Amino acid sequence: MITIANNKNELPINENIKVAEMMVIGPNGEQMGIKNITDALTLANYAGLDLVLMNGNSTPAVAKIMDYNKYKYERNKKLKEAQKNQRAANKDVKEYRLSVNIDIHDFETRVKNAKEYLIKGHKVKGFLRFKGRSITHPELGQEVLERFAESLSEVSTVEQQPKMEGRQMFMLLAPKKDK
């Protein structure tokens, strides 16, 4: 079976190896010593496995006798698992924009939507943009954000207290951990 390494993630195997001499590692991890390419290929064929060049830049180059398709399968499986764990760790952050003089109904609607999002396990960022002269009273904005956090307190915890950044104030809420 001849496979050409057309992807940069694939390692050169069998006849595609262009190194004259290499350190050969057996299928069980034992070192078989430095062999030339023909001897190494003979050993691999005798074992019914592939000769895979693991590191061609070292001196001497390192090749291993293994089932390359099984190796690729396990490597891809680990990669997918790592990506899955990374997605789980980086859940989405939903932003809800409030204002200093937000109407009661608008506020309750945003609280209801944020609660649904928190129950799904995502984080919520409540932020408030000060317009015009409202910047002179940041305490009013902080009250609105604290009221937002308090109305969501049964499903969330405050991860970051209200913080001013330019003309915006924001806070971060995370879902409560079930015990």
C-alpha positions, 0 to 999 in steps of 0.5 A: 500500500503506497500513500503519498503525504499530500497533507502537511500533517501526514508523515512520510511512510514506507517508500516516501521516506527520503532518508538513507539511514535512521534509528528504527523503533519496533512495534512494541517501542523497542529500539532496533538500532540504526538501519539503512532504508532498505533494511528498515523497510524489510523489517516493516514488511516482515511485521506486516506494518508500515515504516513511518518517519517520526522525526526526519530533522534529528540526527539520525532520523527516527522512524517507527514500525507501526500501523499508520492508519491506526495511528492516524485514526487515534491522532484524529480522535484525540484532536476531536476530543481536544476540540470538543473540550475546548468548545465546552470550556469556551461557552458563548457569552451573550450580551444584553444592552441596558440603559440608565433609563430603561423601561420596566417591561424592556428590563423584564424582557431582557432578564427573562431572555438572559435567564433562559440563556444562563439555564443553558449554561452560557455566560451573560454580559450585561452592559450599559452605554452612557449617552450625553450627560448621563456619564456624569452619574455612573452610579445610576448605571451601576444600580441598573446592572446590580438590579439586573444581577439581583433579578438573575441571582437564582440562576447565576453568580456575578463573575465580574462586578460592574466595571467602567470602561470608557463610556460603557459599564459592564458586568459578567454573570456566570451560571450557578454550578449545581451541587 
